Amino acid sequence: MSDDTVLSVAPDALDMILQLRDQEPGDGEFALSIEVTGFRGPQFTYELAFVALDDKKEGWITERHDGLALIFPEDDTEKLDGAALELTDQGLSMNNPNSPAPPPMSAPGGDLSGPLVDQVQQVIKEQVNPAIAAHGGGAELVSVDGTIAYLRLFGGCQGCGLAQVTLKQGIERILLESIPALTQVVDVTDHASGEDPYYQSQKK
């Protein structure tokens, strides 16, 4: 692997890929194409396939890894930079240090007045925040839109990898059990700017 190579391939993974590639019919050279198709949770998803190297699409890059040609879209370079194809017990795996950027989260234009708002704020103050204060965190109401409450976590809860559990099993449960009129709790915290960034929008 050279300094300007985007991807790397572990030796055992390379052997397996070459064995599979050599089973492709025809005399032309086949390349392994890798394309980022989206993301699931905090990881990218990929489509891998053997294609004739002569059929490489415009705007795709070719990398040589010993006897294997890897091709991928130039637009995916930043997403794949530093990634490694590895062989695990489950098969071929992509070990990628990059992760999708979280989409911006914002609360809709609700309000912070009215009986439901008062109830939510009271429960947060008297039940929710005391329960999560031990973790150095807290929650605040951003807005209420209909019967949906939008919260922002702060302190030790911002960027916490347990934010999903905290919201679902703790905050949401307390609020929904205490306020029958409430139907849903949504986290609009910018977890990406917290320490140990973590993105989670949790709905009931």
VOZA-27203 format. One record per residue: residue in three letters; x, y, z of N, C-alpha, C in turn. Coordinates in steps of 0.2 Angstrom, whole numbers, padded with zeros to 4 digits, always signed. Example, Ala and Ser with C-alpha at 12.3 -4.5 7.8 and 13.67 -1.06 7.14 Angstrom:
2
ALA+0066-0028+0039+0062-0022+0039+0066-0016+0039SER+0064-0011+0035+0068-0005+0036+0064+0000+0039
//
This chain:
204
MET+0004-0006+0000+0000+0000+0000+0004+0006+0000SER+0003+0011-0005+0007+0017-0005+0004+0022-0001ASP+0008+0028+0000+0005+0033+0004-0001+0036+0001ASP-0002+0036-0006-0007+0039-0009-0013+0035-0010THR-0013+0028-0007-0018+0024-0008-0024+0025-0003VAL-0030+0025-0006-0035+0026-0001-0037+0020+0003LEU-0038+0014+0000-0040+0008+0004-0034+0004+0005SER-0034-0001+0010-0030-0006+0011-0033-0013+0011VAL-0030-0018+0009-0033-0025+0009-0028-0029+0013ALA-0031-0033+0018-0027-0037+0022-0025-0043+0018PRO-0020-0046+0019-0017-0052+0015-0022-0058+0014ASP-0025-0060+0020-0030-0065+0019-0036-0063+0016ALA-0038-0057+0016-0044-0055+0013-0042-0054+0005LEU-0036-0052+0004-0034-0052-0003-0034-0059-0006ASP-0032-0064-0003-0032-0071-0006-0039-0073-0007MET-0044-0072-0003-0050-0074-0004-0054-0070-0009ILE-0052-0064-0010-0055-0060-0015-0053-0062-0022LEU-0046-0064-0022-0043-0066-0029-0046-0073-0031GLN-0047-0077-0026-0050-0084-0027-0057-0083-0030LEU-0061-0078-0027-0068-0077-0030-0067-0074-0037ARG-0063-0069-0038-0062-0066-0044-0061-0070-0050ASP-0056-0075-0048-0054-0080-0053-0059-0085-0056GLN-0065-0085-0052-0070-0089-0054-0075-0085-0059GLU-0074-0079-0060-0078-0075-0065-0077-0077-0072PRO-0082-0078-0076-0081-0080-0083-0078-0075-0087GLY-0075-0077-0092-0072-0072-0097-0065-0072-0096ASP-0062-0069-0102-0054-0068-0102-0052-0061-0099GLY-0056-0056-0099-0054-0049-0097-0053-0049-0089GLU-0050-0044-0087-0048-0043-0080-0054-0040-0077PHE-0056-0043-0071-0061-0041-0067-0059-0037-0061ALA-0062-0032-0059-0060-0028-0053-0066-0028-0048LEU-0064-0027-0042-0069-0027-0036-0071-0020-0036SER-0077-0019-0037-0080-0012-0036-0083-0011-0029ILE-0081-0005-0026-0084-0003-0020-0087+0003-0020GLU-0093+0003-0018-0097+0010-0018-0101+0011-0012VAL-0100+0017-0009-0104+0019-0003-0111+0020-0005THR-0116+0016-0002-0123+0017-0004-0127+0020+0001GLY-0125+0022+0007-0129+0025+0012-0126+0024+0018PHE-0130+0024+0023-0127+0022+0030-0133+0019+0034ARG-0131+0015+0039-0135+0012+0044-0132+0014+0051GLY-0136+0018+0055-0133+0020+0061-0127+0024+0060PRO-0122+0022+0064-0115+0026+0064-0110+0024+0058GLN-0113+0019+0054-0108+0016+0049-0111+0017+0042PHE-0106+0017+0037-0108+0017+0030-0110+0010+0028THR-0114+0010+0023-0116+0004+0020-0113+0004+0013TYR-0111-0002+0010-0107-0003+0004-0110-0008-0001GLU-0109-0007-0007-0110-0012-0012-0104-0014-0015LEU-0102-0021-0015-0096-0024-0018-0098-0028-0023ALA-0095-0028-0029-0096-0032-0034-0090-0033-0039PHE-0090-0039-0042-0085-0039-0048-0087-0037-0054VAL-0084-0032-0057-0085-0030-0064-0079-0030-0068ALA-0081-0030-0075-0075-0030-0080-0072-0023-0079LEU-0065-0023-0078-0061-0017-0078-0063-0012-0084ASP-0064-0015-0089-0065-0011-0095-0072-0007-0095ASP-0076-0010-0090-0083-0006-0090-0083-0001-0084LYS-0077+0000-0081-0076+0005-0076-0080+0012-0078LYS-0084+0015-0074-0088+0021-0075-0083+0027-0075GLU-0086+0032-0078-0082+0038-0078-0082+0041-0071GLY-0077+0044-0069-0076+0047-0062-0075+0042-0057TRP-0073+0036-0059-0071+0031-0054-0063+0030-0054ILE-0060+0028-0048-0053+0028-0047-0051+0020-0047THR-0045+0019-0050-0043+0012-0050-0037+0012-0045GLU-0037+0007-0040-0031+0006-0036-0028-0001-0037ARG-0022-0002-0037-0019-0009-0038-0017-0012-0031HIS-0019-0017-0029-0017-0021-0023-0014-0028-0025ASP-0007-0028-0026-0004-0034-0029-0008-0036-0036GLY-0011-0042-0036-0015-0044-0042-0022-0042-0042LEU-0024-0037-0038-0031-0035-0038-0032-0028-0039ALA-0037-0027-0044-0039-0020-0045-0045-0018-0041LEU-0045-0013-0038-0050-0010-0034-0053-0004-0037ILE-0059-0003-0038-0062+0003-0041-0067+0006-0037PHE-0068+0012-0036-0073+0016-0032-0074+0023-0035PRO-0080+0026-0034-0081+0032-0036-0076+0037-0033GLU-0074+0042-0037-0070+0047-0034-0073+0051-0029ASP-0080+0052-0029-0084+0055-0024-0084+0052-0017ASP-0082+0045-0017-0082+0042-0011-0075+0042-0008THR-0070+0045-0011-0064+0045-0008-0063+0047-0001GLU-0066+0052+0001-0066+0055+0008-0069+0050+0013LYS-0075+0047+0010-0078+0042+0015-0074+0035+0016LEU-0070+0034+0011-0066+0027+0011-0059+0028+0013ASP-0057+0034+0014-0050+0035+0015-0047+0032+0022GLY-0043+0028+0021-0040+0024+0027-0044+0018+0029ALA-0049+0016+0025-0053+0010+0026-0049+0004+0024ALA-0050-0002+0027-0047-0008+0026-0052-0014+0025LEU-0051-0018+0020-0055-0024+0019-0051-0029+0023GLU-0055-0032+0027-0052-0037+0031-0057-0044+0031LEU-0054-0049+0033-0057-0056+0034-0059-0057+0041THR-0065-0058+0043-0067-0059+0049-0071-0066+0049ASP-0073-0068+0055-0077-0075+0056-0083-0074+0052GLN-0086-0068+0051-0092-0067+0047-0091-0066+0040GLY-0085-0066+0038-0083-0065+0031-0080-0059+0029LEU-0080-0056+0023-0077-0050+0021-0080-0044+0025SER-0076-0040+0028-0078-0034+0032-0074-0028+0030MET-0078-0022+0030-0075-0016+0029-0073-0012+0036ASN-0067-0011+0037-0065-0008+0044-0064-0001+0042ASN-0069+0004+0043-0068+0011+0041-0068+0016+0046PRO-0063+0020+0047-0062+0024+0052-0067+0030+0052ASN-0070+0031+0046-0074+0037+0044-0081+0035+0046SER-0085+0040+0047-0092+0039+0049-0097+0044+0046PRO-0103+0042+0044-0107+0047+0041-0108+0054+0046ALA-0108+0059+0042-0110+0066+0046-0117+0065+0048PRO-0119+0067+0054-0126+0067+0057-0130+0072+0053PRO-0136+0071+0051-0140+0076+0048-0142+0081+0054PRO-0142+0088+0052-0144+0093+0057-0151+0091+0060MET-0151+0092+0066-0157+0091+0070-0160+0097+0073SER-0166+0099+0072-0169+0105+0075-0176+0103+0077ALA-0178+0107+0082-0185+0106+0084-0190+0110+0079PRO-0196+0108+0078-0200+0112+0074-0203+0118+0078GLY-0206+0122+0074-0209+0128+0078-0214+0127+0082GLY-0213+0124+0088-0218+0123+0093-0218+0129+0098ASP-0220+0128+0104-0220+0134+0108-0218+0132+0115LEU-0217+0136+0120-0215+0135+0127-0220+0138+0131SER-0227+0137+0130-0232+0140+0134-0238+0135+0134GLY-0242+0135+0139-0248+0131+0139-0247+0126+0144PRO-0253+0122+0146-0253+0117+0151-0248+0112+0150LEU-0248+0109+0144-0244+0103+0142-0236+0105+0144VAL-0234+0111+0141-0227+0113+0142-0226+0114+0150ASP-0230+0116+0153-0229+0117+0161-0228+0110+0164GLN-0232+0105+0162-0232+0099+0164-0225+0096+0163VAL-0223+0096+0156-0217+0093+0154-0211+0096+0158GLN-0211+0103+0159-0205+0106+0162-0205+0104+0170GLN-0211+0104+0173-0211+0102+0180-0209+0095+0181VAL-0210+0090+0176-0208+0083+0177-0200+0083+0176ILE-0198+0087+0171-0191+0087+0169-0187+0090+0176LYS-0190+0095+0179-0186+0098+0184-0187+0093+0190GLU-0192+0090+0192-0193+0086+0198-0191+0079+0198GLN-0192+0076+0191-0190+0069+0191-0185+0067+0186VAL-0184+0070+0180-0179+0068+0175-0172+0071+0177ASN-0172+0077+0178-0165+0079+0180-0162+0077+0186PRO-0166+0076+0192-0163+0073+0197-0160+0065+0196ALA-0164+0062+0191-0162+0055+0190-0156+0054+0186ILE-0154+0059+0181-0148+0059+0177-0143+0064+0180ALA-0144+0067+0185-0139+0071+0188-0133+0068+0190ALA-0134+0061+0192-0128+0057+0194-0123+0056+0189HIS-0125+0057+0182-0121+0056+0177-0118+0063+0174GLY-0119+0068+0178-0117+0075+0176-0120+0078+0171GLY-0126+0075+0169-0130+0078+0164-0137+0081+0166GLY-0140+0083+0161-0147+0086+0162-0151+0086+0155ALA-0157+0088+0156-0161+0089+0150-0165+0095+0150GLU-0167+0098+0145-0171+0104+0145-0176+0104+0139LEU-0182+0107+0140-0187+0107+0135-0185+0112+0130VAL-0185+0110+0123-0184+0115+0118-0191+0118+0115SER-0195+0113+0114-0202+0115+0112-0207+0109+0112VAL-0213+0111+0112-0219+0106+0111-0222+0107+0105ASP-0223+0102+0101-0227+0103+0095-0233+0098+0095GLY-0239+0100+0096-0244+0095+0097-0243+0092+0103THR-0242+0085+0103-0241+0081+0109-0234+0078+0109ILE-0230+0081+0105-0223+0079+0105-0218+0084+0108ALA-0214+0081+0113-0210+0086+0116-0203+0085+0113TYR-0199+0090+0112-0192+0090+0109-0188+0093+0115LEU-0183+0088+0117-0178+0089+0122-0171+0090+0119ARG-0167+0094+0123-0160+0094+0122-0156+0092+0128LEU-0152+0087+0127-0148+0085+0133-0141+0089+0134PHE-0139+0090+0139-0133+0094+0140-0128+0091+0146GLY-0122+0093+0147-0118+0091+0152-0115+0084+0150GLY-0115+0080+0154-0113+0073+0153-0117+0069+0149CYS-0123+0071+0147-0127+0067+0142-0126+0069+0135GLN-0123+0075+0134-0121+0077+0127-0115+0073+0124GLY-0116+0070+0119-0111+0066+0116-0110+0059+0119CYS-0114+0057+0124-0114+0051+0127-0116+0045+0123GLY-0112+0040+0123-0114+0034+0119-0120+0031+0122LEU-0122+0032+0128-0128+0029+0131-0134+0034+0131ALA-0134+0039+0127-0139+0044+0126-0145+0041+0124GLN-0145+0036+0119-0151+0032+0117-0154+0029+0123VAL-0150+0025+0127-0153+0021+0132-0156+0026+0138THR-0152+0032+0139-0155+0037+0144-0161+0039+0142LEU-0162+0041+0135-0168+0044+0133-0174+0039+0133LYS-0173+0033+0130-0178+0028+0129-0181+0025+0136GLN-0176+0023+0140-0178+0020+0146-0179+0024+0152GLY-0176+0030+0151-0176+0035+0157-0181+0041+0156ILE-0178+0045+0152-0182+0052+0151-0189+0050+0148GLU-0189+0047+0142-0195+0046+0139-0200+0042+0143ARG-0198+0037+0146-0203+0033+0151-0206+0037+0156ILE-0201+0041+0159-0204+0045+0165-0209+0050+0162LEU-0208+0054+0157-0212+0059+0154-0219+0056+0152LEU-0218+0050+0148-0225+0047+0145-0229+0044+0151GLU-0226+0042+0156-0230+0039+0162-0233+0044+0166SER-0229+0050+0166-0232+0055+0171-0237+0060+0167ILE-0236+0060+0160-0241+0065+0157-0244+0061+0151PRO-0250+0058+0152-0254+0054+0147-0255+0058+0141ALA-0255+0065+0141-0257+0068+0135-0251+0068+0130LEU-0245+0067+0133-0239+0067+0129-0238+0060+0125THR-0237+0060+0118-0236+0054+0114-0229+0052+0112GLN-0225+0057+0112-0218+0056+0109-0213+0061+0112VAL-0207+0058+0113-0201+0062+0115-0196+0062+0110VAL-0193+0067+0108-0188+0067+0103-0182+0071+0105ASP-0176+0068+0104-0170+0071+0106-0167+0075+0100VAL-0166+0082+0101-0163+0086+0096-0156+0089+0098THR-0153+0085+0103-0146+0087+0105-0141+0087+0099ASP-0137+0091+0099-0131+0091+0094-0126+0087+0097HIS-0127+0080+0097-0122+0075+0100-0115+0076+0097ALA-0115+0078+0091-0108+0077+0087-0103+0083+0090SER-0106+0088+0093-0101+0093+0096-0099+0091+0103GLY-0102+0086+0106-0100+0084+0113-0094+0080+0113GLU-0092+0078+0119-0086+0074+0119-0088+0067+0117ASP-0084+0063+0114-0086+0056+0112-0093+0057+0108PRO-0092+0060+0102-0099+0062+0098-0103+0056+0097TYR-0109+0057+0098-0114+0052+0096-0120+0055+0094TYR-0123+0052+0089-0129+0055+0086-0135+0050+0087GLN-0140+0053+0090-0146+0049+0091-0153+0053+0091SER-0157+0051+0087-0164+0054+0087-0169+0048+0089GLN-0172+0049+0095-0175+0043+0098-0183+0045+0097LYS-0187+0041+0094-0194+0042+0094-0197+0036+0098LYS-0203+0037+0100-0207+0031+0103-0209+0026+0098
//
